[in-house]
Amino acid sequence: MSVKLTFLGTGASFGVPMLGCKCRVCRSNNPRNKRTRTSALISFDGHNILIDASPDFRCQALINNVDSLDAVLFTHSHADHTFGIDDLRAFSLREPITCYGDESTVEAIRRRFDYIFSPTPHLGSRPKLRLHSIKNNFRVSGLEFVPLPIRHGLDCITAYMFEGIAYITDASEIPEVTLQRIKSVDVLVLNALRFEPHAMHLGLWQAVDLAKTVGAERTYLVHLGHDLDYDEVSSMLPDGVQLAYDGLQIEV
């Protein structure tokens, strides 16, 4: 099976440029320094699976010609990964979209988007979603996904492994049990917020060290903040590790 992964967005929660900021990266004309909030699309055999629905999802879908969705995988419930949920309306006009996440994520989505799931009659349109809480491996349209725990500050959130790819965003620490599981992958997607470590996110060099430990053939860094200039950082990275950018497509 050939799987294509499109990086719909590669930015941290503020996006790049950040509102009100006049730093050189935010003022840059390099299109690879323009980063919408982190999200990705898995495409195979005519199927599309979204990883996280960012606040920028509508624009991401238009730019990347996304015309259908089979399912959504959520890594966690923070706003920059879920506040595009209402824009799933356009993809659920005929059939509900099945959404997967850990129990805390599913419950948070039910609370924050209560109008979607309320039995009260609603005259306007709303997304039709089926929420599934996951603990074990599951399949979507024949593709198997392995949910793996990672740390995001004090929270435990979800990474996904599928078809030789490990997709990890918003990690501050990767537990040993997860680290051992992902050492078999060909492609690693990993977050790197800024040069310095952060309580909630890996810093750039922490991510590079983890990439070396995992040993994937290719590592793509996402959830990038406005400290990281694409050209400058790219010149510093070891072979096999690169900054992802909005619109980048890879195949496995």
N, C-alpha and C positions, 0 to 999 in steps of 0.2 A: 504493500500500500504506500502510495506517495502522499505525504502530508506537507502542506504549505502553511507556514506561520507568518502572518502579517503583523508587524508592530504598529497598531493603530495609534498608540500614544506611548511616549517614553519619558514623560516628565513627572516630577514630584508633585505633591499636592497643590502647590501654588501655580504650577505650570511655568513655562519659560517662553516669553518674558513674564516676570512677575509683576503684577499690578503695582504701579508707583515706583518701580525700581529703575534706576538709570545706570546700573553697572554695565561693564563692557559686553558681557554675554547677553544681557537683556536688550542692549542696543545693537547687537550684532546683526549684520545682513546675511550671515550664513544660514541657509534654510535648515541646516542640521542642528542649529541652536534654537530652533522654534519647536517647542515640545508641549504637546497637549498631555493631559493626564494619562497615566499608564494603563494600557488595555491592549489586548491582542485578539486576533482572529485565527482560528484553526480551520483550514479548508481541506477537504478530501472527498473524492468520489461524488461531487455535487452537494456535499453537506458543509454547513458553516456552524462553528461553535465559538461563541464569544467568551473570552476570559475577562471578567469584570465589565461593568457598565459605568464608565466614567462620566463626569458632568459634560465632557466634550464629545460624548458618543454620537450625537446627531451629526456633527460636522465630520467626525472620523468616518462614519458610515457613508456619507455623501462623497467625501474625497476618495475613499477606497472602493466605491461602487459596491457596497454591501447591499444585496437585494433580498436576502433571506437569512433566517436564523433557525437552527434546529434546537439549540439549547444555550444556556449561559452557565458558566462556572464562576462562582464567586470565591475569591481568596479570603476576604473578610468584609466587615460591614462598614468600614470608614467611608466618609462622604466621597472622597476622590475615587472610590471603587464601586459605588452604588448609586450615585445621584443622577445617573443617566437612565435609571430604570423606567421612568415614565415614557421615554422615547422608544421603549420596546413595544409600545402600542402599534406602531406601523407594521411590526413583524408578527403580531398576534391577532390580526383581524379575523382570520379564519380558524386557526387552531391555537390553543394555549402553548406557550413556550415553557419547557421544563427547565427549572433553575436548580442548581446544585450548590450546596455549601455546608459547612459544619453547623451544628445545632445552634450555636450562639449567633451565627450570621443569619440563618433562616429566621430565627425569632426576632432579631433586630429589624430585618426587612419587613416582617409582618407588622411590627409596631410603627415604624417610620412611614410606611406606605399602606397604612390601614385602609385607606379608601379603595385600594385595589382588591382587598380580600373581604371587605364588609358585605354582609348579605343585604344591606339596605339598598333599595333601588337607586340607581344613579343615571341621570338623564344624559350626562356627557360620556365620552369614551374613556376607557381606562385599559391598561394592559391586562391581558389574560395570561396569568402565570400559574404554573404548578411548582410549588416549592418542595424540594426533596432534601432532607437532612442526611448527610453521608458520614459514614465511618469506615467503610470498606471499599474495595475496588468496585467500579461500576462501568457500564458500557453505554456509550451514546452513539447511535447509528453504526454500531459494530466496532467502534474504537474504544479500547480499554483505557481507563484512567485510574491512576493510583494516587489517592490523596495522602499527603505526608505532612506531619506537624512541623511547624517552625515557630520561633519566637519573634514577636513584634513588640519590643518593650516588655511590658508585663503580660501581654496577651499571647495566647496560642492561636495561630492562624493556619491557613492551609496552602501548601504548595501542591502542584500537580505534576505527575510523571506520566508520559504517554509517548509511545512510538519513538523511543530513543531520545526524548526531550524532557528535561526537568525545568519547569517554569516556577521561579521563586521570585516574589516581589515583597517588599516591605519587611524583609528579615533583619533582625538585629543579631540573631544567633541561630545556628542550625544545629539541632540536637544530633548526637552521635548516631542514633538509630536512623535518622533521615539521611545523614551524611553517607552512611554505609550503603543505603539503598540507591543513592543517585550516582555512585561511582561507576555505574555501568552505562551511563548515558553518553550519547555522542554530542548532544547540544545542551548547554547549560544557559538558562536565562536567569540573571541574578541582579538584584538591586544594588545601586551605589549612589547614595544621596549627594555626597560632597567629598572633599579630600579628607576631612577630619571625621573620626567616629562620631556617632550620634546615639542617644539613648534608645531610639526607636528603629534606627536603620543602620545598615552596614556603611562604612566609609569606603572610599575608592580602593585603598590599599588592602583593607580587610577583604573586600570582594575579590581582588586579584589573588590574594593568598588562598582564599577558598577555591577559586578557580583552579589553581595549581594543585590543591589537594584532591579535588574531584577528578581532574585529569581529562575532562571532555575535550574532544577535538576542537570544538568551537564554543566560546563563551560570549554572550551578548549582555551588556550591562544596560539596565533600565532604571526607571524611577530616579531620573537624574535632575539635580537641582541646578540653580543658575550660577553656582561656583564653577561648573565644569564646562569649559569651552571645548567644542568638539575637536577642532584641529589640534589644539594644545595638548589635550589629554590623549588623543589618539597617538601622538608622537611618543608618549611615555609608556604605552601599554606593551606588554610582551606579546610575542606571536601567539595567535589563537584566541586573544581577548580583544574585544572591540566594543566601543559605544554603539548601542543601537540608536536608530533615529526614526522619527515618524515616517511611516510608509515603507520601511525596509521589509523585504520579503525574503524568507529563506525556505529551502525545501529539504526534507529528510526522506 
